């Protein structure tokens, strides 16, 4: 016999949006926060991409750039949180855009979001591979630290993350809950160990005023370098849209998804600043930290190994490596849910395959899709000269940042343009939505233009010694993506993609269990 049970408020709201409760709704509000906090992962972006900021602007980028980016990202997060509260569905960004602006907006938002999700997963796991290889060698498990070893570890990490995601949603919630505390306690250990045990501490003046001009453009170059260095913080503050993508698995999603976004940004801003300040104060020698012959391309590893004894530097590297493994795992989880929802509405080739759920209600095929394409994205890191491998990593971070923030910006723009179509959820900005949205959009446009510039002085066409290996490939990748999805829309997709589908009627339906 089939017993009919009353719908929860979450199921009723999801039915109003047109979807059945297919994913397992087992996550708490803390779990929803934990996955976004894990993907932002200050121990991942804050450390793995530290060299981008240090080489572009220097210590002042850490001291002043992080707070600047944190404040601007909070505006973006506030605007997104209001949308997540109104439309708590795994489709998240593309669903909001399609609802407010129509199918074409949903189409472009969805593809920018999907490309950004794949790129950020690739960048996270590649950074994790770098730290993991160092840790393994510190532990006398000698696999080398060359790029071949790093790429092999990168592939192994992707396989591990795919397998763990396939097991089930309950495990995902547990892992992300553990990860949140790992990050908080890990940052505290970093700050204490570097604050007390570092062989040398830089002065306050050094940290807050020392500059590095890598632009080679003469007058005003330090300002350009500083702005380019903001990629360090801006890349770290990506992925908090995971709270929206996990809405269909979160209890009281209309409130918890919004709070998950905001709490992630605030906690990451404060804890992240403490972390990078502790690392910056502990720099033994700035020139050596920036010398690729001495830092192997990753200044944080050099700083830890040269400012602490082997035990403490090894411990901090282990903490960072484990945090980055948590981060990549959570990124695969969130990205697979976004792909599942996008495919559910027929927007991806092979949609039936990618929207299929396992017996444990996990989009297994979507998990594999994300993992495989993340691997493919970083194959170029094996094709360029070894000295330029960090360029491929920097390009991946740029693609991830720009792709995700364009996807964040489109529904915020539509909220501004078509406010009369928008019906607020329980978490709302009130009349403040307009100035907050405008500031958010200005910032997104600014960083999208900024991060297509090269982060290496040889990448500037007016500087002698231009080489293609130093070019920022982010704009090339973005032109290919934008061109491809535009042509696809004009030639074919506009005829069959009509936006989010309704799988239930306008009236909420009763769900049953046998």
TITI-393927 format. One record per residue: y, x, z negated of N, C-alpha, C in turn. Coordinates in steps of 0.02 Angstrom, whole numbers, plus 32768, in hexadecimal, padded with zeros to 4 digits. Example, Ala and Ser with C-alpha at 12.3 -4.5 7.8 and 13.67 -1.06 7.14 Angstrom:
7EE482947E7A7F1F82677E7A7F5B82947E7A7F9082827E9E7FCB82AC7E9B800282857E76
END
This chain:
7FC5802A8000800080008000803E802C800080738011801980B38034801A80E280157FE880FC803E7FBB812A80267F89817280377F9E819C80057F9C81E280107FAE820980227F6F822E80587F738257806C7F3982A0806A7F4E82CD805F7F1E8315805D7F2F832C80A17F48835B80A17F75837880DE7F8D83A780FC7F5983A9813E7F5883DC81607F30841F815C7F568454816B7F338495816C7F548497819F7F8D847481D87F838472820B7FB7844F81F17FF5841681D07FEC83F181B580268418817E8048843B8156802184628120803E849B813C806884BD816F804E84F4818D807584DA81AF80B484A081CF80AF848381F080E9847081BC811E8456818381078445814D813784838132815984BB812E813484FA8118815385108149818984FF81888180851081BA81B384DE81BA81ED84A7819581E48479818B821B843681AF8216842781CC81DB83EB81F581D683BC81DD819E837C81E681A9834B81DA8175834782168147832F820A810A8325824180DB82E4826480ED82E88299811682AD82BE812B82A282FD810282D7832380F782D2835F80CF82CA834D808582AB8379805E829E836B801882DE83747FEF82F6833D7FCF833583417FA8832383567F61831D83977F57830783B17F16833783E37EF8836F83F07F18839D84247F0183D184077ED183E0842E7E9D8416841C7E6F845984357E8B848F84227E6A84D0843B7E7D84D584867E7684B584A27E4284B684EA7E3A8491850D7E73845984F07E888434850D7EC1845E850C7F00848584D77F0984B084D27F4484E585097F42850485137F088533854A7EFF8511858D7F0A84D485937EEF84B185D47EF084A485ED7F36849385BF7F65848485D87FA884C385F07FCB84FB85CF7FC3853985E77FE1855086287FC0854B862B7F7F855D86677F5A853186A27F6E84F186947F7B84C386C77F9184D386E07FD784E686B2800484F586C78048853886ED804B856A86D5802785A886FC8022859887428006857087437FD2855387807FB5858387BC7FB485AA87C07F8085D887F87F7985B4883B7F768575883B7F61854E88797F608533888A7FA6853C885C7FD58528886A801A8565887B8044858D884A805485C88857807D85F88887805B8600887F8019862F88AA7FF5861C88F37FF785DA89037FFC85C489487FFC85B0896180418588893980668570895080A785A9895A80D985DD893080D58615893681048651895980E38646897780A9867D899A8086869D89CF80B2867589F180DA868F8A26810486C18A0E813886BA89D0814E86EA89B4817E873089B281608734899C8121877489988100878F89DD80EC87628A0980D587788A4B80BF87938A7480FA87738A6D813487898A93816F87C78A75818F87D58A378180880E8A14819E883E89FD8166886B8A288155889B8A188120888F8A4180E2884E8A4E80D2883E8A768098883D8A4F805888468A6F801E88448A4D7FDE88738A117FD988AC8A127FFB88D989D87FF688BA89998014888D89A38044886A8969806088408947802B8821896F800087F989537FCA882589337F95885B89567F828885893E7F4B88AD89007F5D88C788FE7F9B88F388C77FAE88D388987FE188A788B1800A88898888803E885A88538023883188657FF1880288357FD5882587F87FB6885888027F8C887B87C77F70889C879D7FA688B987BD7FD988D88797800F88A6876B8033886E87888046883B8762806A881E872C803D8814873B7FFD87F887097FCF882386CA7FCC886586D47FC78893869B7FC388918672800388918693803C8892866F807B8850864B80878819866B807487D7864B807B87D2860D804F87F2860F801487F085D57FE888118599800A884685A380308864856C80558832854F8087880F857B80AB87DD856480DB87A6853D80B787908558807E875B85388058876E84F4803E87AC84EC802787C384AB800F87C28477804687D8848B808287D8845C80BA8791844980CD8763847A80CC871D846C80DD86FB844180A8870C844C806986EC8428803386FA83DD8039873783CB804C874783848054871C8365808B8710838980C186E6837080F7869E836B80E18686839D80BC8641839C80A586348362807686668350804E865E83178021865A82D58047868182D0807D8682829280A48643828980CE862882C280E885EF82BF811685B882EE80FE859282DC80CA855F830980AE851F830980D78520832D810F84E68332813B84DA837A814E849B838B815D848983D0817084AE83E781AE84C283B881D984E883CA8214852A83EA8203854683D881CA858283F881B385BA83F981E685CF843481F9860B843F8221860A841A826385D3841E828985D483FD82CB85D483B182C285B58398828D85B48350828185FB83388272861E835E82478663834C8237868E834A82768686837E82A086AF838382DD86A0834A830D866083398315864C83038342866582C08329866282B682E88678827782CB86C3826D82D486E982A282CC8732829C82CF874E82A38316872E82CD8340874B82DB8381872182C783BD86E182B883B286B682A683E9868282DC83FA865382CD8427861B82F98436862F833F844C86638346847686748389848F868883B7845686AC839D842486BE83C683EA868183D883C1865483A883B9861783B6839585ED83EB83B885EB83E883FA85C48417842285DD845F8417861E846A841F863884AD8418863484C683CF8643849A83A0863F84AE835A85F884C2834885C8849A835E858284A8834F856B84EB836A857E84FA83A78568853983C5858B857583A685CC856E839785ED85A5837385CC85B0832F85BC857A830D859C857F82CC8557859F82D18531858A830384ED85A5830B84EF85F0831C851A8603834B8520864A835C8538867283208568865782FA8580867982BF85498680828A8520864C828284E9864E825284B78684826484A6868982A4847786BC82BA8494870182B084D4870A82C384F4874C82BD84FA87618275850C8733824885148746820284CF875681E3849B873381F88458874481E08444878A81F68452879A8236844387DC825084698812822B84AA8807822084D3883981FE84BD884281B584AC880C819384978810814E84568838814884258826817183E48847816B83E5888F81848412889F81B3841988E481C98438890E8191846B88F2816F8488891481368456891D80FE842C88EA80F383F788EF80C183C6892580D383B7892C811383888960812A83A489A6811B83E589AF8124840489EF811683FB8A0280CC840B89D480A0840589E2805983BC89E98044839089C08062834989C38050832A8A068063833C8A21809D83208A6280B183368A98808183748A96806C838D8AC8803C83678AC17FFA835F8A837FE2833C8A787FA382F48A917FA782D28A827FDE828D8A987FE582878AE47FE482B78B05800482B58B4E800382C68B6A7FBE82F48B497F9A83048B5D7F5582C68B577F29829D8B247F3782608B187F1082268B417F2A82348B747F5482018BA17F7181D18B7E7F9F81E68B467FBB81C08B257FF181E38B39803181CF8B71804D81F58B91808381E78B7180C682158B4A80DD82108B2C812082488B43814D82748B6E813282AD8B85815982E88B56815283228B6E8166835E8B44816483808B4281A8835C8B5781DC83788B54822083788B0B823783988AFF826F83A08AB98285835E8A9A829A832D8AC482AF82EB8AA782BF82CA8A8A828082CE8AAF824A82B38A97820B82D88A5981F4831B8A5A81FA83438A2181E5833189E3820E832789EC824F831889B2827982D38996826A82A489C2825B826189AA8248826389838207828A899B81D782918977819782B5893481A482E8893581CF830C88F881E282DC88C381FD82AE88D8822A827D88A98245824E888F820E823A88BC81E2820E88A781AB822F8875817C82708880816F829588528143829A880D816382A7880A81A382AB87C981C5826987A481C1823287C881CA81F087A981C581E5878F817E81F687B7814C81EE87A181068217876280F882558761810F828087278102826686E98126824B86F28161822F86B8818481F3869C815E81C686C88149818A86B18125819B868E80E481CA86AA80BE81DD868B807E81FE864780898225864080BF8245860080CD821285CB80E181DD85E0810181AB85B181198185859180DF818085B580A78157859D806F816E8559805581B0854F804D81C6850D8037820A850D8016822A84D38012826E84CE7FF7827384DB7FAC823F84CB7F87824284D87F3E824985227F308223854B7F55822785937F4C826E85AB7F5F828B858E7F9382CF85A17FA7830185957F6F82FB855C7F4E8329854D7F178321857F7EDE82E2858F7ECD82D585BD7E9782F186037EA782E3861A7EE482FA865D7EF9834686617EF78367862D7F1083B0862F7F1183CF86297ECC83AE86047E9F83C686017E5A83C286467E39838986687E43838086AB7E2983B486DA7E4783BE86D27E8883EE86FD7EAC843586F87E90844A86BB7E7F848E86B27E65849786DB7E26846686D87DF9846C86FF7DBB8465874A7DC9843A875C7DF9843387A27E0B847687BF7E21849B87997E4884DC87B07E60850E87B77E27851187867DFB854187897DC4853187C47D9684F287C97D8184DF87FF7D5484E488427D7884D188437DB984D588817DDF851B889C7DE4854C88717DF0859188877DF385A788A37DB0859388827D7A85A5889A7D37858988E07D2B854B88EC7D41852C892E7D38855189627D63856289507DA08588897D7DCC85C989927DAA85EE89617D91863089707D738628899C7D3685F7898D7D0B85EE89B47CCE85D789FB7CDD85A68A017D09858B8A447D1885BF8A707D3A85E28A547D6C86158A7C7D8E86518A887D6286618A587D37869A8A617D0A868F8A947CD586508A987CBC86418AC67C8586218B077C9D85F58B017CCE85CB8B3B7CDF85E08B647D1B86128B4E7D4286278B757D7D86428BB97D6886318BEC7D9086478C307D8086938C387D8486B28C0E7DAD86FA8C157DB887178BD07DC787538BC37DAE87758B847DBC87B88B927DDD87C58B6E7E1488058B747E35883B8B527E0C88798B647E1988B28B477DF588C28B017E1188E78ADC7DE988FF8A9A7DFF892A8AA27E3D89538AD67E3E897F8AE17E7889558AED7EB7891F8B137EB288F48B1F7EEC88D78ADE7F0688BC8AB57EDA889A8A787EEF88CA8A467F0E89068A417EF489358A0D7F0A89678A257F3F896A8A667F4C899C8A7E7F7C89808AAD7FB289458AC97FA889298AF87FD889168AD48019892B8AF28052891F8AD2809288F58AFE80C088D48ADD80EF88AF8B00812488C38ADF816688E38B04819288F88AE981D288C98B018209889D8AD5821E886C8AE58251887F8AC9829588BC8AB0829C88CE8A8D82D988E58ABD831089018AF582FD891A8B27832D894E8B0A835C89788ADC834289AB8ABF836E89F28ACF835789F78AFE83288A3A8B1383148A5B8AE382E48A9B8AD582F08AC38AAB82C28AA18A6782B88A9A8A5482798A7B8A1382698A308A1482698A138A4F827489CA8A54827889A78A3F823989C48A5081FF89A28A4081C0899D89F481B789D089D081CF89CE898781CA8995896B81F5898D8988823189578973825D89148983823D890D89BF822188CF89D2820088BF89A381C688F18995819E88E78968816488CD8924817C88EC890981AF88D788C781C8889088C981E4887F88FE8208883B890482228809890A81E9881E892B81B387F28933817A87E388F38154880B88BF816187FE887E814087BA88618155879D887B818C875B886481A08728886D8168873288A2813F870588AD81078700887080D98739885880C38739881D8096872A87DD80BC874687D680F8873D8798811D86F4878D813186D187C38144868A87BE8154866387AA8115867687C680DC865387B4809E865A876980908696874E809C86A18707808F868C86DC80CB864E86E280DF863186B6811185F1869880F585DE865E810E859E864180FB85A2860C80C685DE85FF80AA85E285CB807685DA8585809385D7857E80D585C6853D80F3857E852B80E58558855A80C88512854A80B6850F850F808685408507805C854184CE802D8540848C80538563848A808C8563844E80B68520844580D88503847C80F384C484778117848A846480EA8490847180A9845B845F807B8467841A805B849783F4807584A983B38057846E83848052844483828086840D8352808783D58365805883DA83A0803883A983B5800783C883BA7FC1840683A47FBA842A83AA7F7A843783657F5C842B835F7F1B843983217EF98484831B7EEC849F82DD7EF384E782D07EED850E82FD7F1C84F782FE7F5B8511832D7F8C855B83247F9B857382E67F9985B982DA7FAB85E982FD7F7B85D2830C7F3F85FB83327F1085E5837B7F0D85A383867F09858A83C97EFD859583F87F38859283E07F75859E840C7FAF85E684257FAF861583F87FA0865C840C7F9D8667843F7F65864B84317F2B8653845F7EF3863084A27F0185F8849F7F2585D584DD7F3685FF850B7F60862484EF7F90865085177FBB868885377F9286AA850F7F6A86E385287F4486CE855A7F0F869A854A7EE9868485777EB4866C85B97ED1864C85B77F0B863585F57F2B867086237F3A86A586087F5686DF86317F698701864D7F2B870B86247EF8872F863A7EBC870786707E9786C786647E8B869E86947E66869786D57E8E868D86CF7ECF8686870B7EF986C787337EFB870087107EFC874087337EFE8749875E7EC0873C87427E86874787667E478714879D7E3D86D4878C7E42869F87BD7E3886A187F47E6D86B087E07EAB86B388107EE286EB88437ED88723882C7EBF875B885A7EB48749888E7E7E872A88777E49871488A67E1586E488DA7E3286B688C37E5D868588F07E7A86A589267EA686CF89107ED686EA89417F05871D896E7EE3874089567EB0876D89817E8B874689B77E65870D89A47E4886E489D67E2586CC8A0B7E5586B789F87E9186A08A287EC386DA8A547EDA87148A377EE6874E8A5C7EFF87688A8F7ECC876A8A7B7E8D877F8AAA7E59874F8AE57E5387108ADB7E6786DD8B0F7E5F86D68B3D7E9B87008B357ECF86FB8B5F7F0A87058BA97EF686D28BD47F0286DA8C1B7EEE870D8C3F7F1A87078C367F5B87358C577F8A873C8C297FC787788C147FD587838BE3800A87708BFE804F87828C3C805D87728C5A809E87278C5D80A987038C71807586BA8C75807B869B8C2F808286B88BFF805E869E8BBA806186A58B9D80A786D78BB580CC86E48B9D811086C48BC8814686A78C01813286898C2F816386438C19817586378C0481B485F48BEC81C785BD8C2181BF85D08C6081BD859E8C9581B385888C9A816A85AF8C7B813E859E8C7D80F7858B8C3980DA85A38C0380FA85948BC180DE85618B9A810685468BB9813B85158B988166852E8B55818185708B4D8182858D8B10819D85998ADA816A85848AE4812B85888AB080F885A48ACD80B785E78AC980AF86098AEA807685F08AD6803285DC8A97802885C78A827FE5858B8AAB7FCD855C8AB77FFA85218ADE7FE685368B257FD285648B427FF9857E8B847FE785A08B827FA385CA8B507F9785EF8B4B7F5885C08B467F1D858D8B1C7F22855E8B137EEB85378B537EDD85208B747F1284F68BAE7F09851D8BEC7EF3855F8BEB7EFE85878C267EEC85B48C1B7EAF85B38BDF7E9485DC8BD27E5885B08BC47E1B856F8BBD7E2485418BAE7DED85048BDC7DF184DF8BE17DBA84A08C067DBE846C8BDD7DE484348BFB7DF384028BDD7E1F83E78B9B7E0383DF8B977DC083C38B5A7DA383F28B1F7DAE84328B287D9C84618AF07D9F84728ADE7DE784798B107E1284878B007E58844B8ADC7E77840F8AF27E6583D38ACF7E7E83CF8A887E6583E08A7D7E2583DF8A397E0984108A0C7E2E844D8A237E39847F89FA7E5B846B89EC7EA4844C8A1D7EC484358A117F0983FD89DD7F0A83D189DE7ED8839C89AB7ED483BB89677ECA83EB89617E9C840D89217E90842D89077ED0844F89337EF48470891E7F32843E890A7F67840889317F6E83D689227FA183B488DF7F9583A288D27F56838188927F4583B188587F5283F188617F3F8423882D7F4B8429881E7F96842688527FBE842C8848800683EE8827802483B5883380068379880F801B837E87C5800A839787B67FCF83A587707FBC83D487507FEF840887768000843C875C802D8420874A807183FA8777808E83DD876A80D083AD873080CF8386872A8099835886F28092837E86AF809283B386AC806B83DB866E806883FC865F80AA8411869380CE84318688810F84008669814183C2867E8140838F8660816C838586178159838486088117837B85C4810083B28596811B83F185A98110842985808124842D85798170842385B08193842785AF81DC83F1858281FA83B6858381DD837F855A81F7838E850F81EE83B184FE81B783C384B881AB83F884A281DD842784CF81EC845A84BE821D843A84B38262840C84E0827583E984D982B583BF849A82B6839D848B827E8375844E827983A08410828883DA840D8268840683D38271842283D082B88436840882D48451840B8317841C83F6834A83DF840F833F83A883FD836C839483B483648398839A832783888354831983B28326834483EF833C8353841C8314837E8418832883C783E6835083D983D8835F841E84068391843F842683BD8419845883EB8436843C842F844A83FD843D843983DF847F844583A384788472839B84A384A4835F84A184CE832084A484A382F0847884B182B48475848882C18454844582EE8423844483048405840582CB83EA83DA829A83CB83FA826283B083D3823E83E683AC8239842083CA8217845883A9823E8470836D82808479837582A98496834082B88464830882B28423831682BF83F182E2827F83D882C0824783F682D2820883E182B4820183FD826E81E783D4824081DD83E981FB819383F381EC8185842281C08140842E81AA812D83FA817680EF83FE815F80D783CF812C80FF83D680EB811C841180E08145841C80A4818F840E80B1819C83EF80EA81E083DA80FF820E8417810681F684488129821C8484813A822084898186825B849681A38261849F81EB824884E58200820684ED820181E7852E820B81FD854E824D81FB85268282820D854282C48256855882C68281853482A382C8854882A082D0858A827A82A88593824682A885D282218296860C824F826286028278824C863682A58280864482DB82A0860F82F482D586168327830D8643830D8325863582D1835C865C82B4834786A582AB830B86B0829282F486F4828482ED871D82C482D186FF82F882C68722833883088734835983378705835B83768713837C83A287438353839B8743831183BE877582E983A687BB82FA836487C0830483478800831983628816835D836387E8838C837987F883D083C2881083D083EB87F083A6843387FF83A784428848839784188868836D842688AD835983FD88E1837F83DA88CC83B283B788FD83DC83E8893183F98427891C840C8456894F84258462898983F68457898083B4846189B78385842F89EF839283F989E083B683C78A1383C783D68A33840B84048A17843084118A2E8474844C8A5D8479847A8A59844884B58A85844884A38AC6842584CA8AFC842F84BE8B39840984BD8B2D83BE84958B53839B848C8B47835384CE8B46832D84FD8B728341853D8B75831E85658B35832685568B0E835A857B8AD1836685568A92834F851D8A9A832D84F88A60831485238A3582E6854D8A5382BA85798A29829185A789FD82BA85B78A1282F985E189E8832485BF89A68333857D89AA83408557896D834D8557893F83108551895E82D485538937829785988917828D85CD893D829B861189228295861C88E982C685FF88EF8303860588B9833485E2887B831C85A6888382FD8582884982E385A9882782AC85CA884E828185F2882F824C862D8809826A864B882682A08684880482C0866E87C382E1863687C48305861D87888326860E875382F285EE876782BB85DD87378286861C87188268864D87428259868A872A823986B186FB826786BC871182A586E386E882D486BF86A882E5867E86AD82F58658867283078657863E82D0864B8654829286498625825B868D8607824C86C18630824E87038615823C872085E78272870E85F282B1872285C282E486FF858082D786BF858482C4869B854682B486B88525827686D0854C824686F1852F820B8733850D82208756852D824E87998517825F879D84D78288876C84CD82B4876F849282E18770845082BA87428444828C874684048267878483FF823B879D8438822287DB843681FB8815842182288817843B8265884A84278296884583DD82A5880983C482B08800837D82C0881383508286880983698249881E8343820E886A833B820F888D836F822688D6836C822B88EC833D826288C9833E829B88DD831782D688CA82CE82D1889082C182B38875827D82B288678266826B889882708240888F825D81FA887F821481EF889681E9821C888A81A1821388408190821A881A81BB823C87D281AE824587A981C7820987C881EC81DD87A5820D81A887A581E28169876A81D9814C876381B4810D874A81E480D8877381F080A787648223807587278211804C87068246803386CF823D800486E982417FBD86BC82487F8D86D2824A7F4786FA82887F3486F382BF7F5C871B82FC7F50874F82FF7F87878F82FD7F7787C282F97FAB8801831E7F96882983307FC9886783567FBF88A4832A7FB8889D82EA7FC988D882BE7FC7890C82D47FFA894A82CF7FE9898082DF80198985832A8026896283537FFF8964839B8009893A83B2804489148384806188E783998098890E83B780D2894A839D80DE896F83B68119898883FE811189AE841080DC89C3845680D78988848680CF8955847180AA891A849C80A388F884A780E688F28472810E88D38478815088FC84A4817E893D849D817E896884C581AA8963850F8198896685208159895F85668144891B8581815888E78558814F88A3856D8163889F857E81AD88BC855381D688B8855D821F88DF859A8235891A85A58217894185E1822889198620821988F8862081E088D1865B81CC8895866581FB88738630820D88398635823A884D8650827E888486388299889C865182DA88AD869B82D388CE86AD829D88E386F3829288A787228290887587128268883C874082618811874082A0880E870982C487E78707830288058735833688478739833A886887678367886287AF834E886887B7830D886887FA82EF8825881D82F887EE87F982EE87AE881B82EB878D8824832F87B1881383658798882783A787B5886B83BB87E38887839187FD88CA839D87C988FD838787CA893883A6879A896C839287AA8986834D8777899B8327878089B682E4877B8A0282E4877D8A20832087778A68832887B18A7F835487D18AB78343880C8ACB836987FC8ADA83B287BE8AEE83C287AC8AFB840787A58ABA842F87A38A83840D879C8A43843087DD8A2B844E88148A49843B88548A33845788608A53849B886C8A2B84CF88738A46851288AB8A7A851988DD8A7784ED89158AA684F4890B8AE784CE88CF8AEF84B188C18B2C848C88928B5884B588A08B9884BA88768BC584E088308BC684C187FF8BCD84EC87BA8BD184D487978B8E84D087B08B5C84F487918B1984F487478B1E8508871C8AFE84E386D58AFA84F586BD8AB384EA868F8A9E851686758A5A8510864D8A5284CF86318A8884B5860A8A83847886348A6F843C86778A7A844286A38A6A840986C48A26841086B68A03844686D589C2845286B9898E842186E38961840B86CC892883E486AF88F58415866E88EB8411864D88BF844186528876842E8673886783F6867A882183E1869B87F5841686D3880A843586F287DE846786C587D484A3869F880884B78672880084F0863C87CC84DF862087D284A385ED87A2848E8609875C848B86468756847186648713846A867586F584AE868C871F84DD869A87058521865A86EB854086248710853785E386FB855385CE86B8853485D586B384F285C0867584CF85EC863A84E4862E864484E1865C860D84F3865285F9853C864D862B85688642861C85AE860285F785BB85CE860D8599858C85EE85A2858A85A5858C85A48598854F85A08553853685D28526855A8609854385758639851B859C861A850685DE85FC8536860185DC8526864285A484F48636857D84FE8602854584D185F2855F848B85E68596848585C285B3844385B485CA842185F485EE8447861D860A842A865A85D58417868D85A284418692856F843686C5853C840286B0852A8401867084F283D7865B84FC83B1861A850E83D585E4850B83B985A18537837C8597856F837885BB859C833F85B1857B82FD85C38545830085EB852282C385FF84EF82AB85CC84D582D985A4849F82C4857784AE82D0852C84DE82FC851B84EE830584D4852682D584C1851582A2849C8545826E8489855A82738440854C82AD8421855D82B683DB852382A583AE852E82A2836D84F98291833E84D7824F834E8495824F834C846F82128359846681EB8318845A81AA8320844B818182E68400817182E683DE818682B28396817B82AE8386813F828283B98123826183B180E5823B83EC80B9824D83E68078823E841B8049824F84578051822284888029822E84C6802C820784B9801B81BE84897FEF81B284797FDD816D8448800F81508451802581138421805380F483DB803680F383A9806080FC8364804980FE8341805F80BF830E803A80AE82E5804B807482B1807F808982A680B1805F827280E2806E823580D1804481FC80E2805D81BF80D180398191810C802F816281068002813081397FF780ED81167FF080BA81358007807881158005804B81377FD2
END
